[in-house]
């Protein structure tokens, strides 16, 4: 995509404000460029970092007044622009005084051709009301009617020195609007949001999306936020025989370990008539990064690896399983066999502890690699934390694997790299690379 097909709202304002003098000439000038824009960012470059923590908005003053002048043009002159727009990015500003203006402009950019909407609050201080201001809610509410082909909706929050994810506990208005939008965009394929989307009214709406293939739930803070108890509730109104996330292929979760089981299929989840329902039958990629906060730790909610495997029994197509978290008890070689047996097409397996105490409790050995070599003939990437590097005996009947994996091993005890590499070569003659981390 050429550079001129990507644009920011500030650039568009400059085109309209400074190229000509009259309002109609400004609108005409903008219209000429709008026809070619495919990706538009609203709010990203509307401030200048002057150093030493000093930030000055550059949309205020002449630019903001010019923008408001353009808004006063007749609706037919300004509405319905950007006929080829595919992606809209809305970044929350540091200067909250201009938030309403930014969302007003973003709302104008909601057009039928739009496929992706990204709303982000990154590296800035944003209060808990950011996602639920009147202007933001009006913007979200307009999405279904104006963007019937929407496929991607992201509500991104990234960690900064000033912002932690529990500042974003969603008010009831935002929960209601989010659920409404999800229910009205039948082409939704990808959704990302903080962990408040695990509240049943939202998560169940996502589960019923017929085309949803990827979901990303991310909280940068490991503490348990206010929505913890709400997320643990189970919905009792799932229609009989209705699949749960029927097309989901990729599941990414980052947050508190106490919420891990809430994002997965559940053997106890039943249809309204008590029947078993299909849950994530097409899931192939699971990435979980889960930490804990000792102050809020609930021992009953710390999952074992065996329990996670049991929850994933509904997902026969898993090829990538990445689990970065502490387990109770620590994973064993027997657990690796429980993974390799139902998923022989496994291509990537990463199991790594989240904390130093988790590293100290490691129980996996090199026998796990023997199991993977024997059961998973397509394994391409292995990342495990082992308690020692003692070389096990390779059975005489062991068949050489055709896989060529990239191996990363963390060892709590040092061992000979030469011996390890010979062992790897015995299992996988074509292994590509081994990284040993002490």
C-alpha positions in Angstrom: 0.0 0.0 0.0 1.5 3.3 -1.0 2.2 6.0 1.6 -0.5 8.4 0.3 -3.1 5.7 0.9 -2.4 5.9 4.6 -3.3 9.0 6.5 -3.9 10.5 9.9 -6.8 12.8 10.8 -4.4 15.6 11.5 -3.0 15.3 8.0 -6.5 15.4 6.6 -7.3 18.5 8.6 -4.1 20.2 7.3 -5.1 19.4 3.8 -8.5 21.0 4.3 -7.4 24.0 6.5 -4.3 25.4 4.8 -4.7 24.5 1.1 -7.6 26.9 0.5 -9.5 29.6 2.2 -13.2 29.1 1.9 -15.1 26.3 3.6 -16.5 24.8 0.4 -13.0 24.8 -1.1 -11.6 23.1 2.0 -14.3 20.4 1.8 -13.6 19.9 -1.9 -9.9 19.6 -1.3 -10.5 16.9 1.4 -12.9 15.1 -0.8 -10.3 14.7 -3.5 -7.9 12.9 -1.1 -10.5 11.0 0.8 -11.3 8.9 -2.2 -7.9 7.3 -2.1 -7.4 6.7 1.6 -7.5 3.1 2.9 -6.1 3.5 6.4 -6.9 6.4 8.6 -5.7 7.2 12.1 -7.6 9.6 14.3 -5.8 11.0 17.4 -2.3 9.5 16.9 -0.3 12.6 16.1 -2.4 15.2 17.7 0.1 16.0 20.3 3.8 16.9 20.5 6.1 15.5 23.2 8.3 18.4 24.3 10.4 16.4 26.6 10.5 16.3 30.4 7.0 15.0 30.5 5.6 18.1 28.9 3.0 17.5 26.2 1.3 20.1 24.0 -1.7 19.4 21.9 -1.4 20.5 18.3 -5.0 20.1 17.4 -6.0 23.0 19.6 -6.2 26.5 18.4 -6.4 27.1 14.7 -6.6 23.4 13.7 -9.5 22.6 16.1 -11.4 25.7 15.1 -10.9 24.8 11.4 -12.1 21.3 12.1 -15.3 22.6 13.8 -15.9 24.9 10.8 -15.8 21.9 8.5 -18.3 20.1 10.8 -20.7 23.0 10.3 -20.8 22.3 6.5 -23.9 20.8 5.2 -24.2 17.1 6.1 -24.2 16.0 2.5 -20.9 17.8 1.9 -19.0 16.1 4.8 -20.9 12.9 5.6 -20.2 9.7 3.7 -16.6 10.5 2.8 -13.7 8.0 2.6 -15.6 5.7 0.3 -12.7 3.2 0.1 -11.7 3.3 3.8 -10.8 -0.2 5.1 -9.1 0.5 8.5 -9.9 3.1 11.1 -7.6 3.6 14.1 -8.8 5.7 17.0 -6.1 6.6 19.6 -7.1 8.2 22.9 -5.3 11.5 23.2 -3.3 12.7 26.2 -5.3 15.9 26.2 -8.7 14.7 27.3 -10.2 18.0 26.5 -10.2 17.1 22.8 -11.6 13.6 23.3 -15.1 14.5 22.2 -13.8 16.2 19.0 -11.7 13.1 18.1 -14.6 10.7 18.6 -16.9 13.1 16.6 -14.4 12.9 13.7 -14.0 9.2 14.1 -17.7 8.7 13.9 -17.8 10.6 10.6 -15.2 8.0 9.3 -17.5 5.1 10.0 -18.4 4.1 6.4 -19.8 1.0 4.8 -16.5 -0.1 3.3 -14.8 -0.2 6.8 -13.6 -3.7 7.8 -11.3 -2.9 10.8 -11.7 -0.6 13.8 -8.9 -0.3 16.3 -9.4 1.8 19.5 -6.3 2.1 21.6 -5.1 3.7 24.8 -1.4 3.2 24.7 1.4 4.7 26.8 -0.8 7.5 28.0 -2.7 8.3 31.2 -6.4 7.5 30.6 -8.9 7.4 33.4 -11.4 4.6 33.9 -14.1 6.6 32.0 -12.1 6.7 28.8 -14.0 3.9 27.0 -17.3 5.0 28.4 -17.5 8.7 27.8 -20.7 9.9 25.9 -18.7 10.6 22.8 -17.0 7.1 22.9 -20.3 5.3 23.5 -22.0 7.2 20.6 -19.1 6.2 18.4 -19.4 2.5 19.3 -23.2 2.5 19.0 -22.9 3.8 15.4 -20.7 1.0 14.3 -23.3 -1.7 13.4 -25.5 0.5 11.3 -22.7 2.3 9.5 -20.2 -0.7 9.1 -22.2 -3.8 8.1 -19.1 -5.5 6.9 -17.0 -5.0 10.0 -14.6 -7.9 10.6 -12.1 -6.7 13.1 -12.7 -4.8 16.3 -9.9 -4.1 18.8 -10.1 -2.3 22.1 -6.5 -2.2 23.0 -4.9 -1.2 26.4 -1.2 -1.4 26.8 0.8 -1.1 29.9 2.6 2.2 30.8 4.0 3.7 33.9 0.7 5.5 34.6 -1.8 3.0 33.4 -2.6 -0.4 34.8 -5.3 -2.6 33.3 -7.5 -2.6 36.4 -8.0 1.1 35.8 -10.2 0.0 32.9 -12.9 -1.9 34.8 -15.8 -1.4 32.4 -18.8 0.6 33.5 -22.2 -0.9 32.9 -22.9 1.4 29.9 -19.8 0.2 28.1 -20.7 -3.5 28.8 -24.2 -3.0 27.4 -22.9 -1.1 24.3 -20.2 -3.7 23.6 -22.6 -6.6 23.8 -25.0 -4.8 21.5 -22.3 -4.1 18.9 -21.0 -7.7 19.0 -24.6 -9.0 18.5 -25.1 -6.8 15.4 -22.0 -7.4 13.4 -22.4 -10.9 11.9 -19.1 -10.8 10.0 -16.9 -10.3 13.0 -13.8 -12.4 12.6 -11.4 -11.0 15.1 -12.0 -9.3 18.5 -9.6 -8.0 21.1 -10.3 -6.4 24.5 -9.3 -6.2 28.2 -10.5 -9.0 30.4 -13.8 -7.3 31.3 -15.0 -8.9 28.1 -15.1 -12.2 30.1 -18.3 -10.9 31.8 -20.9 -13.5 30.6 -23.1 -11.1 28.7 -20.2 -10.2 26.5 -18.3 -13.5 26.3 -21.5 -15.4 25.5 -22.3 -12.9 22.7 -18.8 -13.6 21.3 -19.3 -17.3 21.6 -22.4 -17.1 19.3 -20.6 -15.2 16.6 -20.7 -17.6 13.5 -17.5 -16.3 11.9 -15.3 -15.3 14.9 -11.9 -16.9 14.3 -9.6 -15.1 16.6 -10.0 -13.6 20.1 -7.4 -11.8 22.1 -7.9 -11.0 25.8 -5.1 -8.9 27.3 -4.5 -7.4 30.7 -1.1 -6.0 31.5 -1.7 -6.1 35.2 -1.7 -9.5 37.0 -3.8 -8.3 39.9 -7.4 -9.5 40.1 -9.7 -6.6 38.9 -13.3 -6.0 39.9 -14.7 -8.1 37.1 -13.1 -11.3 38.5 -16.3 -12.6 40.3 -18.5 -11.6 37.3 -16.3 -13.6 34.9 -16.6 -16.7 37.1 -20.4 -16.8 36.6 -21.7 -19.3 34.0 -24.5 -18.5 31.6 -27.5 -20.9 31.8 -29.3 -19.8 28.7 -27.1 -21.4 26.0 -29.6 -22.9 23.4 -29.6 -26.6 23.1 -27.1 -28.0 20.4 -25.8 -24.5 19.7 -22.0 -24.5 19.1 -19.9 -22.4 21.5 -17.3 -20.5 19.4 -17.9 -22.7 16.3 -15.2 -21.1 14.1 -12.6 -19.9 16.7 -9.1 -20.9 15.6 -6.8 -18.6 17.7 -7.2 -17.9 21.4 -4.8 -15.5 23.1 -5.1 -14.7 26.8 -2.9 -12.5 29.0 -4.0 -11.8 32.6 -4.5 -13.3 36.0 -4.2 -17.1 36.3 -7.6 -17.2 38.1 -9.3 -16.3 34.9 -7.6 -18.8 32.6 -10.3 -21.5 32.9 -13.0 -19.0 32.1 -11.7 -18.5 28.5 -11.6 -22.2 27.8 -14.2 -24.8 26.9 -15.7 -26.3 30.1 -16.9 -29.9 30.5 -19.6 -28.6 32.8 -21.0 -26.2 30.2 -24.3 -27.6 28.9 -27.1 -26.6 26.6 -30.4 -25.4 28.1 -31.8 -28.9 27.8 -28.8 -30.5 29.6 -27.2 -31.7 26.3 -23.5 -31.6 25.5 -22.6 -28.8 23.2 -19.7 -28.4 20.8 -17.0 -26.0 22.1 -14.3 -24.4 20.0 -14.1 -27.5 17.7 -11.7 -25.7 15.2 -9.3 -24.2 17.8 -5.7 -24.8 16.7 -3.7 -22.1 18.5 -3.8 -21.4 22.3 -1.5 -18.8 23.8 -1.8 -18.2 27.5 0.4 -15.8 29.6 -0.9 -15.8 33.1 0.5 -14.4 36.3 -0.8 -14.0 39.9 -1.1 -11.5 42.7 -0.5 -13.1 46.1 -2.8 -10.6 47.8 -5.7 -11.9 45.8 -4.6 -15.5 45.3 -7.4 -18.0 45.4 -5.7 -21.5 45.6 -8.8 -23.2 44.2 -8.5 -21.2 41.0 -4.8 -22.1 40.2 -5.2 -24.6 37.4 -3.1 -27.7 36.9 -1.8 -28.5 33.5 -3.9 -31.7 33.6 -7.1 -29.6 34.2 -6.3 -27.3 31.2 -5.8 -30.4 29.0 -9.1 -31.7 30.3 -10.8 -28.4 29.4 -9.3 -28.6 25.9 -10.6 -32.1 25.2 -13.2 -30.6 22.9 -10.5 -29.2 20.6 -9.0 -32.0 18.5 -7.3 -29.7 16.0 -4.7 -28.0 18.3 -1.3 -27.5 16.7 0.2 -24.8 18.8 0.0 -24.7 22.6 1.9 -22.0 24.5 1.5 -21.8 28.3 3.5 -19.3 30.3 2.2 -19.7 33.8 2.8 -21.4 37.1 0.9 -24.7 37.7 -0.1 -26.5 40.8 1.3 -29.1 40.8 4.2 -28.5 38.4 4.0 -30.2 35.0 5.5 -33.7 34.7 6.6 -35.9 31.8 3.3 -37.7 32.2 1.5 -34.5 31.4 3.4 -34.1 28.2 2.2 -37.6 27.2 -1.4 -36.4 27.9 -0.7 -33.6 25.5 1.0 -35.6 22.8 -1.6 -38.4 22.7 -4.7 -36.4 21.6 -2.8 -34.0 19.4 -0.3 -35.9 17.3 -0.3 -33.1 14.7 1.1 -30.7 17.3 3.6 -28.3 15.8 4.6 -26.0 18.7 4.7 -26.7 22.4 5.9 -24.1 24.9 5.5 -24.6 28.7 7.3 -22.1 30.8 6.9 -21.0 34.4 5.8 -17.4 35.1 7.7 -16.9 38.4 11.0 -17.8 40.0 9.1 -20.1 42.4 7.6 -21.8 39.4 11.1 -22.3 37.9 12.3 -23.9 41.2 9.4 -26.3 41.2 10.1 -27.6 37.7 9.5 -31.4 37.3 9.9 -32.0 33.5 12.9 -34.0 32.2 14.3 -34.9 28.8 11.9 -37.8 28.8 9.4 -35.2 27.6 11.4 -34.9 24.4 11.3 -38.6 23.9 7.6 -38.6 24.1 7.2 -35.7 21.6 9.6 -37.3 19.1 7.6 -40.5 19.2 4.1 -39.1 19.2 4.3 -35.7 17.3 5.8 -36.2 13.9 5.2 -32.6 12.8 6.7 -30.9 15.9 8.5 -27.7 14.8 9.1 -25.8 18.0 9.7 -26.9 21.5 10.3 -24.6 24.5 10.3 -26.3 27.9 11.7 -25.7 31.4 13.4 -28.8 32.8 14.5 -29.7 36.3 17.7 -31.3 35.1 19.5 -32.4 31.9 20.2 -36.0 32.7 20.1 -37.9 29.4 17.6 -40.8 29.3 18.1 -44.0 27.4 16.6 -44.0 23.9 14.7 -47.2 23.4 16.1 -49.5 20.7 12.8 -49.6 18.9 12.6 -45.8 18.7 11.8 -44.6 15.2 13.7 -41.6 13.9 11.4 -38.6 13.6 11.1 -36.7 10.3 10.5 -33.4 12.1 13.1 -30.7 12.3 12.3 -28.7 15.4 13.7 -25.6 16.9 14.5 -26.5 20.5 14.7 -24.2 23.5 15.4 -25.6 26.9 15.7 -23.9 30.3 17.7 -26.0 32.8 17.9 -25.6 36.6 21.0 -27.7 36.6 24.0 -27.4 34.2 24.8 -30.3 31.8 27.0 -31.0 28.9 25.8 -29.2 25.7 27.6 -31.8 23.6 25.7 -34.6 25.2 22.4 -32.8 24.8 23.0 -32.1 21.1 23.8 -35.7 20.5 20.6 -36.7 22.2 18.6 -34.2 20.1 20.2 -35.6 16.9 19.3 -39.1 18.0 15.7 -38.1 18.2 15.6 -35.6 15.3 18.5 -35.9 12.9 17.4 -32.8 11.1 16.8 -30.6 14.2 17.5 -27.0 13.2 18.8 -25.4 16.3 19.0 -25.8 20.1 19.1 -23.0 22.6 20.1 -23.9 26.1 19.2 -21.4 28.8 20.8 -22.0 32.3 
